[in-house]
Amino acid sequence: MAQFDYDVIVIGSGAAGLTAAKTAAGLGKKVALIEKNNVLGGECTWGGCVPSKTLIKSALVGHHIKHATKFGLTTDCSFGTENLMPYVRSVIKEVYKSHTPEMIKALGIDVLSGAEAQFVDAHTLRLDTRPENRTVTAKKIIIATGSRPLIPTIEGLNSVPFLTNRNLFLLETLPKSIFILGGGVIGTEMASAMGRLGVAVTVLEMQKRILPKDDSELVEMLVQAMRADGVVIRTGFRVTKVARENGDVVVTGLDNNEQEFTLRAEKLLVAVGRAPNVESLNLEAAGIKVVAKGIEVDSQLRTAAKNVYACGDVAGPYKFSHMAWYQAVTAARNACIPFFKKHVDYSQVIWATFAAPELAAAGLTEQEARAKYGDIIKVYSRSYGELDRGITDRMVDGTLKVICDAKGYIIGAHMLGERAGDVIHELQVAKVKGIKLAALHDVIHAYPTYAELVWHVSRKAYLEQLENTWYVKLAKRLFLRNK
């Protein structure tokens, strides 16, 4: 029987890698974690969720200061952003304390940092740890190398010192103006935050609308809110050339009518998507296949090499930290407990875009539901303006939409508004556990809260369900007959 250095080796220490390593160690396996950088945490800690949400929170505070009169306050306060970026980096360091190499080693996991792994075969990895060049072996290997910013092929782009999520938070101060190339989650969140912080923001999106995977009605409401904060959003705009002129970035592009425009700003942020980190792994040596979205895996997250698994951004299809955690636990369980295989289920995916206001999604949009089920679906909605908490907080912009099938089961929930990313989870639980929307009407919800929105839509569903019962129909018929 072959002898291996480790039971499990995990390559990459981002959201997926750390979770996979901890899960495997928790299952009693001897685990090594390989990270090519000298710090752990990956994109989420250093250039993603942590710094972006910190910036978004600061933008919200600044927004409240700017609009204090809306809350009955008189003030001559103003705010500056000269200390903002150092503050963002201080929060990164605070979060990093929970997953330093020392913390991970304390869990019994060997940390091999500063080492870039390359497959020699399906069980063997060569570590580029100069001056030593050694190999390590494992019975099972989990690839969690994440993703990097996708850089489009645009004339002159490489001649401009453009920003991505990786170096945006290294700026000492915010720019006075910025182009954001791409209207996905990253581009939308940063546009919303920087617009509220006084930056002149222009979003340049090639598609017909930003956030194409979200509900179109709610996205349009978000666009209007962002424009009210001063953000310029140009959709159907294809950038053809980028240049630097007198210290500024000059962008040339075509609109939907093929009319050419030239625009100028201080900085350019590229946020058009993500590319999987696979190039340096020498995957061919292990017989592992790569497709457009990343490493090819089956429903158990196994690669073509059956002892090798992949999870997180490098495998896709959803590039969110919470999906990376979900996949990592699944991959680690399958690698460590081969007789009890677990399959991933992407029908229950959920995400949130932390713009202002927040946009959250779980399941099918109304458009997708109509395409799949036709007009038999039911759509229940309630606006924040109809909610007492929305009025008291002056947070009236937003709507909750819940889509149900003919039997009343939730097939989609979409929410725009304050705390949408939190409130939607009640509907996600009901959707995953097969609880009808109408059944939530007798769950007591505290007043006044944003969660009452769920109660209001469930009450609508319950009353509609009640009206369709045979005894109510009979009572109505008898009432009309005797009237």
Buried (B, 14 or more C-beta within 10 A) or exposed (E): EEEBBBBBBBBBBBBBBBBBBBBBBBBEBBBBBBBBBEBBBBBBBBBBBBBBBBBBBBBBEBBBEBEEEEEEEEEEEEBEBEEBBEEBBEBBEEBBEEBBBEBBEEEEBBBBBBBBBBBBEBBBBBBBBEEEEEEBBBBBBBBBBBBBBBBEEBEBBEEBEBBBBEEBBEBEEBBEBBBBBBBBBBBBBBBBBBBBBBBBBBBBBBBEBBBEEBBBBBBEBBBEBBEEBEBBBBBBBBBEBBBBEEEBBBBBBBEEEEEEEEBBBBBBBBBBBBBBBBEEBBBEBBBBEBEEBBBBBEEBBBBBBEBBBBBBBBBBEBBBBBBBBBBBBBBBBBBBEEEEEBEBEEEEBBBBBBBBBBBBBBBBBBEBBBEEBEEEBBBBBBBBEBBEBBEEBEBBBBBBBBBBBEEBBBBBBBBBBBBBBBBBBBBBEBBBEEBBBBBBBEEEBEEBBBBBBBBBBBBBBBEBBEEEEEEEEEEEEEEEEEE
